[in-house]
Amino acid sequence: MSLTTRPRRRLLTALTVLSGLGLLAATPAAADTLYHERFRPQFHFTPSQNWMNDPNGLIWYKGQYHLFFQYNPSGNSWGNISWGHAVSTDLVHWKQLPVAIPQDDNEMVFSGSVVLDRNNTTGFGTKANPPLVAVYTSLVKSTNVQRQSLAYSTDGGTTWKKYSGNPVLDLGSVNFRDPKVFWYAPTHSWLMAVALSDQHKIAFYSSSNLKDWTHLSDFGPAGATGGVWECPDLFPLPVDGNAKKTKWVLAVNLNPGAIAGGSGAQYFVGDFDGKKFTADDSNTYTPPSGTALQDFESGSFGDWTADGSAFGTAPTTGALDGQSAVTGSDGKAFANSFHGGDASTGTLTSPAFTVTSNYINFKVGGGNHPYQPGSTQGDEPAPTGETLADFEGSTYTSPIGDWTTTGDAFGTGPAQGTLPNQQQVTGYLGNGLANSYLNGDATTGTLTSPTFTIDKKYLDFLIGGGYHAASSDAPTAVELVVDGKMVRSATGANAEALNWASWDLSDLQGKQAQIKVVDANTGGWGHLNLDQVVLSDTQAKPRSDETGVNLLVDGKIVQSATGADSENLDWASFNTTAYKGKQVQLQIVDANTGGWGHVLADHFTAADQPALSTTQRAQWLDHGQDTSTPPTPSPTSPAADAS
């Protein structure tokens, strides 16, 4: 289960099965109808309605394939996560059954696996009628703690009961999920592989009865670590069909951090002795040789120019105050923009030099905030025009009249910055803003402007907070309403920092309109920040919030690279073939004041071959890109869906 609302992560145990999953159909007659639905997939299971994501607990039992899946019984967006259930006799036609394991007031039911407890080790059934047992991650709603729990069925999977002794494994962690459980015959015990997601580790546990678990070992970090680790799988495979020669495969899903961006699955081949998995690949790497351009080992930045306060006055030789341990640097020193913490900003720029090589290789770490074309570094003046709201008063009054509220999320007046228990809010102007985090994400409500006439080309505003589209059933969105219909909408990017957004209103000139700020979401990032709403003839440009390394030609950014929300520096490359003989500059940029708002860089080298990152060197089950990629919340932010 992922920490974002994306349903696209691939689970290895489902790959071979789900490729044959068909439409929901109970009978051939129903299939005739369902197979002609215009937009329904033909070879992937879909429920009759509402949200689904990860497949879980795939098992063959008494003549039927059972498929369980992450499911929202109540709506078409992520939430209320329970285990849906469907069965099939042919892996093509599926009958959807009632929800197998429902969420309740205390927990949501996240990813896991199902086993047949053939010897009734749990005591949930009998030897004559052994139970099916689901081992799943339960998310504690009040704390976001993730722990492992059991549910069981003694009627062939038709109905399920949660174990009264839950949880069976609890580390008190908010990043401990997705148990894969199987019977390991050599030790006559159950084994569990489960993800320590933010540590990029897979933990292995053993049990005689599925209730009491003993920690055996951990694997990782290794391979790609650009996103959280999730949904592990461990299984043996004969080499070239030789049953006497077996290798073990450990699959680890990332979200995000895959080779093409977004989510994906990497794998490791190695040996498993019943306690510990050892990968064949030692994960060592020697980059191509070349000419050093800057290695920061002199004790100063040399002829590179530092602006702002983020990089300090010289390279660092380790982590700074408040920073986690830094790994992956070459030599002793490197550029580090964590001076003053994430709130500081600045740039570090090389002098111009002539390109003579095919590549410039370097190491980069820190925040994953890519350069956005069209953004501007530094603060530009707010657009001039008619201010519809600046939220500087004690109530929601404005130059065009009073804005009105419903619900309790927005309170009786604007917030004066960050609210209790909220991460630091930045990017707003003045002292106040509309902030629906009042009493946390659980509150909901709306904030609506008076009617105004659209008489300028653009509507500019500062927005932050949750990414929940207006089209979802639980949005956090700013909406433009004309003639009673929503004609424009915008959301935050799962970040507390506000940034400029702009709507082109050319086709709406002369129309009467209202702005409606909607917070209908009670989950993670279920709030919205808004400030400085202006009708203007100038389109506001978003401020750069990048943390990365740029290649500049004639002062313009032509290539860029960023960290992976990690204090580990990893290799990256710029292809400079097209710029041979031209003058270029390198610039390290920290324009971000939020979570992971810093950058690390080291060992710039001109070379004839590119250096490969750990992501490029990892072994991938899938190389395709996600169909869409919504903004990714920072790991330091409240869980967007804690899935």
C-alpha positions in Angstrom: 0.0 0.0 0.0 1.5 3.3 -1.0 1.8 6.6 0.8 0.2 8.4 -2.0 -3.2 8.1 -3.7 -1.8 6.5 -6.8 -3.2 3.1 -7.7 -0.6 2.1 -10.2 2.2 0.4 -8.2 2.9 -3.1 -9.5 2.8 -6.1 -7.1 4.9 -9.0 -8.4 2.7 -11.7 -6.9 -0.1 -10.3 -9.0 1.8 -9.8 -12.3 1.2 -13.2 -13.8 -2.3 -13.5 -12.5 -3.7 -10.0 -13.1 -2.5 -10.1 -16.7 -5.4 -12.5 -17.3 -8.0 -10.8 -15.1 -11.1 -10.0 -17.0 -14.3 -8.0 -16.5 -16.6 -8.5 -13.7 -19.0 -11.2 -14.9 -21.0 -13.8 -13.0 -22.3 -15.7 -16.0 -21.6 -15.8 -19.8 -24.8 -13.9 -20.3 -23.6 -11.1 -18.0 -20.2 -11.2 -19.7 -21.9 -10.5 -23.1 -23.2 -7.2 -21.6 -20.1 -6.3 -19.7 -17.6 -7.0 -22.4 -19.4 -4.3 -24.5 -19.0 -1.5 -22.0 -17.2 1.2 -23.8 -14.6 2.1 -21.2 -14.2 -1.0 -19.2 -10.9 -3.0 -19.4 -11.1 -6.3 -21.1 -8.3 -8.2 -19.3 -8.1 -6.5 -15.9 -10.6 -7.0 -13.1 -12.6 -3.9 -12.2 -15.3 -3.7 -9.4 -18.8 -2.7 -10.4 -18.2 0.8 -8.9 -15.9 2.9 -6.7 -12.2 3.1 -6.0 -9.8 0.2 -6.1 -6.1 -0.2 -6.0 -3.6 -3.0 -4.9 -4.6 -6.6 -5.5 -4.2 -8.7 -2.3 -4.3 -12.3 -1.1 -4.5 -14.1 -4.4 -5.2 -17.8 -3.7 -6.6 -20.9 -5.4 -9.0 -22.7 -3.0 -11.5 -25.5 -3.7 -12.0 -24.9 -7.3 -12.0 -21.1 -7.3 -9.4 -18.3 -7.6 -9.9 -15.7 -4.9 -8.9 -12.1 -5.6 -8.9 -9.5 -2.8 -8.2 -5.9 -3.5 -7.9 -2.5 -1.8 -11.4 -1.0 -2.1 -13.4 2.1 -1.0 -17.0 0.8 -0.6 -18.3 4.3 -0.3 -16.8 6.4 -3.1 -14.7 6.9 -6.2 -11.6 8.3 -4.5 -9.1 6.9 -2.0 -10.5 6.4 1.5 -12.3 3.9 3.8 -9.9 1.3 2.6 -11.2 -2.3 3.0 -10.6 -5.6 1.3 -12.9 -6.1 -1.7 -13.4 -9.7 -2.9 -14.0 -11.5 -6.2 -13.9 -15.1 -7.4 -13.3 -16.8 -10.7 -13.0 -20.3 -12.1 -11.0 -19.3 -15.2 -9.1 -16.0 -14.3 -11.2 -14.2 -17.0 -14.7 -14.0 -15.8 -15.1 -12.7 -12.2 -18.0 -12.5 -9.7 -17.7 -9.7 -7.2 -18.6 -10.7 -3.7 -19.4 -8.6 -0.6 -16.6 -6.7 1.0 -14.4 -9.4 2.8 -12.6 -7.3 5.5 -14.2 -3.9 6.1 -12.6 -0.9 7.6 -14.0 0.3 10.9 -13.9 3.2 13.3 -10.4 2.3 14.4 -8.6 1.0 11.4 -8.4 0.8 7.6 -7.4 -2.5 6.0 -4.3 -2.2 3.9 -2.3 -4.7 1.7 -1.3 -8.2 2.7 -1.6 -11.8 1.8 -3.9 -14.9 2.3 -2.7 -18.4 3.3 -4.4 -21.7 3.8 -3.5 -22.7 7.4 -3.6 -26.4 6.4 -2.4 -27.7 9.8 -4.7 -25.3 11.8 -1.6 -23.7 13.5 -3.8 -20.7 14.5 -6.6 -22.7 16.0 -9.1 -20.6 14.0 -10.5 -23.7 12.4 -10.1 -27.5 12.7 -7.8 -30.0 11.0 -10.8 -31.2 9.1 -11.8 -27.7 8.1 -8.6 -25.6 8.1 -9.1 -21.8 7.9 -8.0 -19.3 5.3 -6.0 -16.6 7.1 -5.5 -13.1 5.9 -2.4 -11.3 7.2 -2.9 -7.6 6.5 -1.6 -4.2 7.5 -4.0 -2.3 9.7 -3.7 1.5 9.7 -4.7 3.0 13.1 -6.8 6.0 12.0 -6.0 8.1 15.1 -2.2 7.8 14.8 -1.4 6.5 11.2 0.6 3.7 12.9 0.8 0.7 10.6 0.8 -2.8 12.2 0.1 -6.4 11.1 -3.2 -8.1 11.9 -5.1 -11.2 11.1 -8.6 -12.1 9.8 -9.8 -15.6 9.1 -12.5 -17.5 7.2 -13.9 -21.0 8.0 -16.4 -21.1 5.2 -14.1 -21.1 2.2 -13.5 -17.3 2.1 -17.2 -16.3 2.0 -17.1 -14.5 5.3 -14.3 -13.2 7.4 -13.7 -12.4 11.1 -10.9 -10.2 12.5 -8.8 -11.9 15.1 -9.6 -10.6 18.6 -5.9 -10.5 19.5 -4.9 -8.1 16.8 -2.4 -6.7 16.1 0.0 -9.6 16.0 3.1 -7.4 15.1 3.5 -3.8 16.0 6.6 -1.6 15.9 4.8 1.6 16.5 5.9 2.8 13.0 3.9 4.7 10.4 6.0 3.0 7.7 5.6 -0.7 8.4 3.4 -2.5 5.9 2.4 -5.1 3.2 3.2 -8.5 4.7 3.9 -11.4 2.3 3.4 -14.6 4.3 4.2 -18.2 3.2 4.9 -21.6 4.8 8.6 -22.5 4.8 8.9 -26.3 4.9 12.6 -26.6 5.9 11.9 -24.9 9.3 8.2 -25.9 9.6 7.3 -22.3 10.2 5.5 -19.4 8.6 7.7 -16.7 7.2 6.8 -13.0 6.6 8.5 -10.5 4.4 7.3 -7.0 5.3 8.5 -3.5 4.3 10.2 -0.9 6.6 9.2 1.5 3.9 11.0 4.8 4.8 14.2 2.8 5.8 14.3 1.0 2.4 14.5 -2.3 4.1 12.6 -5.6 4.0 12.3 -7.3 7.4 11.9 -11.1 7.7 9.9 -12.7 10.6 9.1 -16.3 11.6 6.1 -17.7 13.4 4.8 -21.2 14.3 1.2 -20.0 14.5 0.8 -16.7 12.6 0.1 -15.0 15.9 3.6 -14.8 17.5 6.4 -13.4 15.4 10.2 -13.4 15.8 12.4 -11.1 13.9 15.0 -12.9 11.8 16.9 -10.3 9.7 16.6 -7.2 7.5 17.6 -6.7 3.8 18.6 -3.2 2.5 19.0 -0.5 1.7 20.0 -1.7 -1.8 19.2 -1.0 -5.4 16.8 1.8 -6.1 15.8 3.9 -3.1 14.2 6.9 -4.8 10.8 6.2 -3.2 9.4 4.3 -0.3 9.7 0.5 -0.4 6.5 -1.4 -0.4 4.7 -4.7 -1.3 7.6 -7.2 -1.1 7.5 -10.7 -2.4 10.0 -13.6 -1.8 9.9 -16.8 -3.7 12.3 -19.6 -5.1 12.8 -20.3 -8.8 14.7 -23.2 -10.3 17.6 -22.1 -12.5 17.1 -23.2 -16.1 14.4 -25.6 -14.9 16.8 -27.5 -12.7 14.9 -28.2 -9.4 18.2 -29.0 -7.7 19.6 -25.6 -8.4 17.4 -22.9 -6.9 17.8 -19.1 -6.6 15.5 -16.9 -4.5 13.9 -13.7 -5.9 13.1 -10.7 -3.7 10.8 -8.2 -5.4 10.5 -4.7 -3.9 8.0 -2.1 -5.1 8.8 1.6 -5.1 6.4 4.5 -5.0 7.7 6.7 -6.6 11.2 6.1 -7.8 10.9 3.7 -10.7 13.1 3.8 -13.8 10.5 5.7 -15.8 9.2 7.8 -12.9 6.2 7.0 -10.7 5.8 3.6 -9.2 7.4 0.3 -10.2 8.9 -3.0 -9.1 12.6 -3.9 -8.8 14.0 -7.3 -7.9 17.0 -8.9 -6.4 18.3 -12.4 -7.1 20.2 -14.3 -4.4 20.0 -16.9 -1.7 17.7 -17.4 1.3 18.7 -19.7 4.2 15.4 -19.5 6.1 16.6 -16.5 8.1 18.5 -14.1 5.8 18.3 -13.1 2.1 21.7 -12.4 0.5 21.7 -10.7 -3.0 24.2 -11.9 -5.6 24.8 -8.3 -6.7 27.2 -6.5 -4.3 25.8 -3.1 -5.4 29.3 -1.7 -6.0 29.9 0.7 -8.9 32.9 2.5 -10.5 31.9 5.5 -12.6 33.6 6.5 -15.9 36.9 8.3 -15.5 37.2 11.9 -16.6 38.5 15.4 -15.8 37.4 16.9 -12.4 35.6 20.2 -12.8 34.8 20.6 -9.1 35.2 18.2 -6.2 34.9 20.7 -3.3 38.0 19.2 -1.6 39.9 22.4 -1.4 38.0 23.7 1.7 36.4 26.5 -0.3 34.0 27.0 -3.2 37.0 28.3 -5.2 35.7 30.4 -8.2 32.1 29.2 -7.7 29.8 32.0 -6.5 27.4 31.5 -3.6 24.2 33.6 -3.3 21.8 33.4 -0.4 22.4 31.7 2.9 21.7 28.0 2.1 25.2 26.9 1.1 27.1 28.8 3.8 30.6 30.0 3.1 32.3 26.7 2.3 31.7 23.1 1.5 30.6 20.8 4.4 32.3 17.6 5.5 29.2 15.9 6.9 25.7 16.5 8.1 24.8 19.9 9.5 22.8 20.6 12.7 19.4 19.0 12.4 20.2 17.0 9.3 20.2 13.2 9.1 23.5 11.4 8.2 24.7 12.1 4.7 26.1 9.2 2.6 27.4 8.8 -0.9 29.8 11.7 -1.2 33.2 11.3 -2.8 36.1 12.4 -0.7 35.5 14.5 2.4 33.6 17.6 1.3 30.5 18.4 -0.7 28.1 21.3 -1.3 25.2 21.2 1.2 22.4 23.7 1.3 21.0 22.7 4.7 22.7 25.7 6.4 19.8 27.1 8.5 17.7 24.1 7.7 15.2 23.6 4.9 13.9 27.2 5.2 17.0 28.7 3.8 17.5 29.3 0.1 20.4 30.1 -2.3 22.4 29.2 -5.3 26.0 28.1 -6.0 27.1 28.9 -9.6 30.3 27.9 -11.5 32.1 30.3 -13.8 31.5 29.8 -17.5 33.6 27.1 -19.1 33.9 25.5 -22.6 32.4 22.1 -23.1 34.9 19.5 -24.4 33.3 16.2 -23.4 30.2 14.2 -24.1 29.0 14.2 -20.5 29.2 16.0 -17.3 28.8 13.5 -14.4 28.1 14.5 -10.8 26.5 13.3 -7.6 23.3 14.9 -6.3 21.1 14.3 -3.3 18.6 16.0 -1.1 15.1 17.0 -2.0 13.1 15.8 -5.0 11.8 19.1 -6.3 12.5 19.3 -10.1 12.9 22.5 -12.0 9.6 23.6 -13.6 9.9 25.4 -17.0 8.4 28.8 -16.8 9.0 29.3 -13.1 11.0 32.1 -11.7 13.7 32.1 -9.1 13.1 34.5 -6.2 10.0 36.5 -5.4 8.3 38.6 -8.1 5.9 41.4 -7.1 2.2 40.2 -6.8 0.3 40.8 -10.0 -1.5 44.2 -10.1 -5.2 44.4 -10.7 -8.4 44.0 -8.6 -7.8 42.2 -5.3 -10.7 39.9 -4.6 -9.2 38.8 -1.2 -5.9 39.2 0.6 -7.1 37.7 3.9 -5.4 40.2 6.0 -8.3 41.0 8.4 -9.7 39.2 11.3 -12.8 38.2 9.3 -13.4 37.2 5.8 -14.1 40.7 4.6 -12.7 41.8 1.2 -12.8 44.7 -1.2 -15.8 43.1 -3.0 -17.7 42.1 0.2 -17.8 39.4 2.7 -16.8 35.8 1.8 -19.1 33.3 3.4 -18.3 30.0 5.1 -20.0 26.6 5.8 -18.7 23.9 8.0 -15.9 24.4 10.5 -12.7 24.0 8.5 -12.1 27.7 7.8 -13.2 29.1 11.1 -14.6 32.6 11.5 -11.6 34.4 9.9 -8.3 34.0 8.2 -5.4 32.1 9.8 -2.4 34.0 10.9 0.1 31.6 9.3 0.6 28.0 10.4 -2.1 26.4 12.6 -1.5 24.1 15.6 0.1 20.7 14.6 0.5 21.8 11.0 3.8 21.8 9.2 5.2 25.3 8.5 3.2 27.2 6.0 5.2 29.4 3.6 4.7 31.4 0.5 1.7 33.5 1.5 1.9 37.3 1.5 1.4 39.5 4.5 0.2 38.0 7.8 -3.0 36.1 6.9 -4.4 33.4 4.6 -7.4 31.1 4.2 -6.3 27.8 5.8 -8.7 24.9 6.3 -6.4 23.0 8.6 -8.3 24.4 11.6 -8.5 21.5 14.1 -6.7 19.3 11.7 -7.5 17.4 8.5 -10.8 16.0 9.9 -12.7 19.3 9.6 -14.5 20.2 6.4 -16.2 23.2 4.9 -16.4 25.8 2.1 -15.4 29.4 1.7 -17.2 31.3 -1.0 -16.7 34.8 -2.5 -19.3 37.4 -3.3 -20.3 37.6 -7.0 -18.0 39.6 -9.1 -17.7 40.5 -12.8 -14.9 39.0 -14.9 -13.3 42.0 -16.6 -9.7 41.0 -16.8 -7.9 38.3 -18.6 -6.5 36.3 -15.7 -7.4 35.3 -12.2 -4.1 34.8 -10.2 -3.9 33.3 -6.7 -1.5 31.6 -4.2 -2.5 28.0 -3.4 -1.1 25.2 -1.3 -2.3 22.2 0.7 -3.8 18.9 -0.4 -4.0 17.4 -3.9 -7.6 16.1 -4.2 -9.1 17.1 -7.5 -12.5 18.9 -7.7 -13.8 15.9 -9.7 -13.2 13.5 -6.7 -15.8 12.8 -4.1 -13.6 14.4 -1.4 -11.9 17.4 -3.0 -9.6 20.1 -1.7 -9.9 22.6 -4.5 -10.5 26.2 -5.5 -13.3 26.4 -8.0 -14.5 29.2 -10.3 -18.3 29.0 -10.6 -20.1 30.7 -13.5 -23.9 30.4 -14.1 -24.0 27.8 -11.3 -21.4 25.6 -13.0 -17.7 25.0 -12.1 -15.6 26.1 -15.1 -12.1 26.1 -13.5 -10.5 24.3 -10.6 -7.1 24.0 -8.9 -5.6 22.1 -6.0 -2.5 22.1 -3.9 0.4 19.8 -4.5 0.4 18.0 -1.1 2.7 20.7 0.3 2.1 23.5 2.8 4.1 26.1 0.6 1.8 28.3 -1.4 2.7 29.1 -5.0 1.1 31.1 -7.8 -1.5 29.6 -10.0 -3.4 31.4 -12.8 -6.5 30.9 -14.9 -7.0 32.3 -18.3 -10.4 33.9 -18.4 -10.4 35.2 -22.0 -13.6 33.2 -22.8 -15.5 34.4 -19.8 -15.3 38.2 -20.1 -18.3 40.0 -18.8 -19.6 36.9 -16.9 -20.7 37.0 -13.3 -18.7 34.6 -11.2 -17.9 33.3 -7.7 -14.8 31.6 -6.2 -15.6 28.6 -4.0 -12.9 27.1 -1.8 -13.9 23.5 -1.0 -12.4 21.2 1.7 -14.5 18.0 1.7 -11.6 15.7 2.6 -11.0 14.3 6.1 -7.9 12.2 5.3 -4.2 13.1 5.0 -3.6 16.4 3.3 -7.3 17.1 3.7 -6.9 20.8 3.7 -6.2 23.8 1.5 -4.3 27.1 1.8 -5.3 30.2 -0.3 -4.1 33.8 -0.5 -3.9 36.9 -2.6 -6.7 36.4 -5.1 -6.3 39.0 -7.9 -8.1 39.7 -11.2 -5.3 40.9 -13.4 -4.2 41.4 -17.0 -0.9 39.9 -16.0 -0.5 36.1 -15.7 1.4 35.2 -12.5 4.4 33.0 -12.9 5.0 30.3 -10.3 8.0 30.7 -8.1 10.6 28.0 -8.5 10.7 25.6 -5.7 13.5 23.4 -7.1 16.3 21.7 -5.3 18.8 20.4 -7.9 21.6 21.0 -10.4 21.1 22.9 -13.6 23.2 23.2 -16.8 23.0 26.7 -18.2 23.6 27.8 -21.8 23.4 31.5 -22.5 21.9 31.9 -19.0 19.0 29.5 -19.8 18.4 26.1 -18.1 18.8 23.3 -20.7 19.1 20.3 -18.4 18.5 19.7 -14.8 18.7 16.9 -12.1 17.4 16.6 -8.6 17.7 14.5 -5.5 15.4 11.8 -4.4 14.2 13.0 -1.0 17.3 11.3 0.5 20.5 12.4 2.2 22.3 9.9 -0.1 24.2 11.4 -3.0 23.8 9.4 -6.2 25.2 9.7 -9.7 23.6 11.8 -12.4 24.7 13.0 -15.9 24.1 15.8 -18.3 24.6 14.9 -22.0 26.7 17.8 -23.4 27.3 16.5 -26.9 25.2 19.2 -28.4 27.1 21.9 -26.5 30.7 21.0 -27.4 32.7 24.2 -28.0 30.1 26.3 -26.2 30.3 28.2 -23.0 28.1 26.8 -20.2 27.7 27.1 -16.4 26.7 24.7 -13.7 24.3 25.9 -11.0 23.3 24.2 -7.8 19.9 25.6 -6.7 17.9 25.5 -3.5 14.7 27.5 -4.0 12.6 25.4 -1.6 11.6 26.3 2.0 9.4 23.2 2.7 10.1 19.6 3.6 13.3 18.2 1.9 14.0 21.8 0.9 17.7 21.4 0.4 20.2 19.9 -2.1 23.6 18.1 -1.9 26.1 18.0 -4.8 29.6 16.7 -5.4 32.3 15.5 -7.8 31.5 17.2 -11.1 33.5 15.5 -13.8 33.8 15.9 -17.6 33.7 12.4 -19.2 33.1 10.5 -22.4 30.5 8.1 -20.9 27.6 8.8 -18.5 27.6 7.8 -14.9 24.7 5.6 -14.0 22.5 6.1 -10.9 21.4 3.3 -8.7 18.0 3.5 -10.3 19.5 3.0 -13.7 21.6 0.1 -12.4 18.7 -1.6 -10.6 16.9 -4.7 -12.1 13.4 -3.7 -13.0 10.3 -5.9 -13.6 8.6 -3.0 -15.5 10.1 -0.2 -17.5 6.8 1.6 -18.4 5.7 4.9 -17.1 2.7 5.4 -14.9 -0.4 6.6 -16.8 -0.4 9.8 -14.7 1.7 11.2 -11.9 0.0 13.5 -9.4 2.3 15.4 -7.0 4.1 13.3 -4.5 4.0 14.3 -0.9 7.2 14.8 1.0 8.0 11.9 3.3 8.1 14.5 6.1 4.5 15.5 5.4 1.3 14.0 6.9 0.5 10.8 5.0 -1.5 11.6 1.9 -3.4 8.3 2.3 -1.0 6.2 4.4 -1.7 3.3 2.1 
